[in-house]
Amino acid sequence: MKYGIAFILNFCLLMLLSSCRQDHTSGRGKGVHTPKPKANLDKDQLLELISHSERPYVLVNFFASWCRPCKEELPDLIAIQQDINSDVEVILVSVDNPNNTETKLLNFLNDLGVDFQTYSRSENEVALIRNFYNYYNGRIPLTLLYLNTGRQLEVFQGMTDREEIELVVGKYRLTESER
């Protein structure tokens, strides 16, 4: 065989990666499949998602498709989730009207290139969020950082970005390593 198995495997991997590459000119992921958001997420289901994360840190982001700051911060959160070297898992929870999940929300997520499972709220988003953050005042975006043990570490009220999240996670990483 003129070409070795390693060459063939590398070629196949290159072809696979290039077919899934994001098209940054249009803002829409090329070859990206956005899973339908799972509806009616409740407190117990969210706690289970946090505790079953394979990554040590979990970021829970409450957002809405109609919220401009949410739309501005979501690309950074998506990038964190898609980074295979990241210690942070991102769980996106929409507070959009549950009746809009099939149309508006799915299109919004698809336009952003979300290729991982997301969730939509139960009927009462305020009650759901207050299970995790008592001081919730109705403002979004709201992002909560957890250890995958379920211990809440930090609350980001309003917009955040990848740099801020990585700084905060780095702080906790240092604190944990000193113990």
Contacts in CASP RR format, 6 or more apart in sequence:
PFRMAT RR
TARGET T0000
AUTHOR 0000-0000-0000
METHOD contacts of the structure
MODEL  1
MKYGIAFILNFCLLMLLSSCRQDHTSGRGKGVHTPKPKANLDKDQLLELI
SHSERPYVLVNFFASWCRPCKEELPDLIAIQQDINSDVEVILVSVDNPNN
TETKLLNFLNDLGVDFQTYSRSENEVALIRNFYNYYNGRIPLTLLYLNTG
RQLEVFQGMTDREEIELVVGKYRLTESER
19 30 0 8 1.000
19 31 0 8 1.000
20 30 0 8 1.000
20 31 0 8 1.000
20 32 0 8 1.000
21 30 0 8 1.000
22 29 0 8 1.000
22 30 0 8 1.000
22 32 0 8 1.000
22 113 0 8 1.000
23 29 0 8 1.000
23 30 0 8 1.000
27 111 0 8 1.000
27 112 0 8 1.000
27 113 0 8 1.000
28 110 0 8 1.000
28 111 0 8 1.000
28 113 0 8 1.000
29 113 0 8 1.000
29 115 0 8 1.000
32 110 0 8 1.000
32 113 0 8 1.000
32 114 0 8 1.000
32 115 0 8 1.000
33 115 0 8 1.000
34 106 0 8 1.000
34 109 0 8 1.000
34 110 0 8 1.000
34 113 0 8 1.000
34 114 0 8 1.000
34 115 0 8 1.000
35 115 0 8 1.000
35 116 0 8 1.000
35 117 0 8 1.000
35 118 0 8 1.000
36 101 0 8 1.000
36 102 0 8 1.000
36 106 0 8 1.000
37 94 0 8 1.000
37 101 0 8 1.000
37 105 0 8 1.000
37 106 0 8 1.000
37 109 0 8 1.000
37 117 0 8 1.000
37 118 0 8 1.000
37 119 0 8 1.000
37 120 0 8 1.000
38 117 0 8 1.000
38 118 0 8 1.000
38 119 0 8 1.000
38 120 0 8 1.000
39 98 0 8 1.000
39 101 0 8 1.000
39 119 0 8 1.000
39 120 0 8 1.000
40 98 0 8 1.000
40 120 0 8 1.000
40 121 0 8 1.000
40 122 0 8 1.000
40 123 0 8 1.000
41 93 0 8 1.000
41 119 0 8 1.000
41 120 0 8 1.000
41 121 0 8 1.000
41 122 0 8 1.000
41 128 0 8 1.000
42 122 0 8 1.000
42 128 0 8 1.000
43 128 0 8 1.000
43 131 0 8 1.000
43 132 0 8 1.000
45 119 0 8 1.000
46 60 0 8 1.000
46 91 0 8 1.000
46 93 0 8 1.000
46 119 0 8 1.000
46 128 0 8 1.000
46 131 0 8 1.000
46 132 0 8 1.000
47 150 0 8 1.000
49 58 0 8 1.000
49 91 0 8 1.000
49 119 0 8 1.000
50 58 0 8 1.000
50 60 0 8 1.000
50 91 0 8 1.000
50 146 0 8 1.000
50 148 0 8 1.000
50 150 0 8 1.000
51 148 0 8 1.000
51 149 0 8 1.000
51 150 0 8 1.000
52 148 0 8 1.000
53 89 0 8 1.000
53 148 0 8 1.000
54 89 0 8 1.000
54 148 0 8 1.000
55 86 0 8 1.000
55 87 0 8 1.000
55 88 0 8 1.000
55 89 0 8 1.000
55 148 0 8 1.000
56 87 0 8 1.000
56 147 0 8 1.000
56 148 0 8 1.000
57 87 0 8 1.000
57 88 0 8 1.000
57 89 0 8 1.000
57 145 0 8 1.000
57 146 0 8 1.000
57 147 0 8 1.000
57 148 0 8 1.000
57 153 0 8 1.000
57 169 0 8 1.000
57 172 0 8 1.000
58 88 0 8 1.000
58 89 0 8 1.000
58 90 0 8 1.000
58 91 0 8 1.000
58 145 0 8 1.000
58 146 0 8 1.000
58 147 0 8 1.000
58 148 0 8 1.000
58 150 0 8 1.000
59 77 0 8 1.000
59 80 0 8 1.000
59 88 0 8 1.000
59 89 0 8 1.000
59 90 0 8 1.000
59 91 0 8 1.000
59 143 0 8 1.000
59 144 0 8 1.000
59 145 0 8 1.000
59 146 0 8 1.000
59 165 0 8 1.000
60 91 0 8 1.000
60 93 0 8 1.000
60 132 0 8 1.000
60 143 0 8 1.000
60 144 0 8 1.000
60 146 0 8 1.000
61 73 0 8 1.000
61 74 0 8 1.000
61 77 0 8 1.000
61 90 0 8 1.000
61 91 0 8 1.000
61 92 0 8 1.000
61 93 0 8 1.000
61 141 0 8 1.000
61 142 0 8 1.000
61 143 0 8 1.000
61 144 0 8 1.000
62 93 0 8 1.000
62 94 0 8 1.000
62 95 0 8 1.000
62 125 0 8 1.000
62 129 0 8 1.000
62 140 0 8 1.000
62 141 0 8 1.000
62 142 0 8 1.000
62 143 0 8 1.000
63 70 0 8 1.000
63 73 0 8 1.000
63 74 0 8 1.000
63 92 0 8 1.000
63 93 0 8 1.000
63 94 0 8 1.000
63 95 0 8 1.000
63 140 0 8 1.000
63 141 0 8 1.000
64 70 0 8 1.000
64 94 0 8 1.000
64 95 0 8 1.000
64 96 0 8 1.000
64 140 0 8 1.000
65 71 0 8 1.000
65 94 0 8 1.000
65 96 0 8 1.000
65 100 0 8 1.000
65 104 0 8 1.000
65 105 0 8 1.000
65 108 0 8 1.000
65 109 0 8 1.000
66 96 0 8 1.000
67 140 0 8 1.000
67 141 0 8 1.000
69 140 0 8 1.000
69 141 0 8 1.000
69 158 0 8 1.000
69 159 0 8 1.000
70 140 0 8 1.000
70 141 0 8 1.000
71 108 0 8 1.000
71 112 0 8 1.000
72 159 0 8 1.000
73 141 0 8 1.000
73 159 0 8 1.000
73 160 0 8 1.000
73 161 0 8 1.000
74 92 0 8 1.000
74 112 0 8 1.000
74 114 0 8 1.000
75 112 0 8 1.000
76 160 0 8 1.000
76 161 0 8 1.000
76 162 0 8 1.000
76 165 0 8 1.000
77 90 0 8 1.000
77 92 0 8 1.000
77 143 0 8 1.000
77 162 0 8 1.000
77 165 0 8 1.000
78 90 0 8 1.000
78 112 0 8 1.000
78 113 0 8 1.000
78 114 0 8 1.000
79 162 0 8 1.000
80 86 0 8 1.000
80 88 0 8 1.000
80 90 0 8 1.000
80 162 0 8 1.000
80 165 0 8 1.000
81 88 0 8 1.000
81 89 0 8 1.000
81 90 0 8 1.000
81 116 0 8 1.000
82 115 0 8 1.000
82 116 0 8 1.000
87 169 0 8 1.000
87 173 0 8 1.000
88 165 0 8 1.000
88 169 0 8 1.000
89 148 0 8 1.000
90 116 0 8 1.000
91 118 0 8 1.000
91 119 0 8 1.000
92 109 0 8 1.000
92 114 0 8 1.000
92 118 0 8 1.000
92 119 0 8 1.000
93 118 0 8 1.000
93 119 0 8 1.000
93 120 0 8 1.000
93 121 0 8 1.000
93 128 0 8 1.000
94 101 0 8 1.000
94 105 0 8 1.000
94 118 0 8 1.000
94 119 0 8 1.000
94 120 0 8 1.000
94 121 0 8 1.000
95 121 0 8 1.000
95 125 0 8 1.000
95 129 0 8 1.000
95 140 0 8 1.000
96 104 0 8 1.000
96 105 0 8 1.000
96 120 0 8 1.000
96 121 0 8 1.000
98 120 0 8 1.000
98 121 0 8 1.000
98 122 0 8 1.000
98 123 0 8 1.000
101 120 0 8 1.000
105 120 0 8 1.000
109 118 0 8 1.000
121 128 0 8 1.000
122 128 0 8 1.000
126 136 0 8 1.000
126 138 0 8 1.000
129 136 0 8 1.000
129 138 0 8 1.000
129 142 0 8 1.000
130 136 0 8 1.000
132 144 0 8 1.000
132 152 0 8 1.000
133 142 0 8 1.000
133 144 0 8 1.000
133 155 0 8 1.000
136 142 0 8 1.000
139 157 0 8 1.000
139 158 0 8 1.000
140 158 0 8 1.000
141 156 0 8 1.000
141 158 0 8 1.000
141 159 0 8 1.000
141 160 0 8 1.000
142 155 0 8 1.000
142 156 0 8 1.000
142 157 0 8 1.000
142 158 0 8 1.000
143 155 0 8 1.000
143 156 0 8 1.000
143 158 0 8 1.000
143 160 0 8 1.000
143 165 0 8 1.000
144 152 0 8 1.000
144 154 0 8 1.000
144 155 0 8 1.000
144 156 0 8 1.000
145 152 0 8 1.000
145 153 0 8 1.000
145 154 0 8 1.000
145 155 0 8 1.000
145 156 0 8 1.000
145 165 0 8 1.000
145 168 0 8 1.000
145 169 0 8 1.000
146 152 0 8 1.000
146 153 0 8 1.000
147 153 0 8 1.000
147 172 0 8 1.000
153 168 0 8 1.000
153 172 0 8 1.000
154 168 0 8 1.000
154 172 0 8 1.000
156 164 0 8 1.000
156 165 0 8 1.000
END
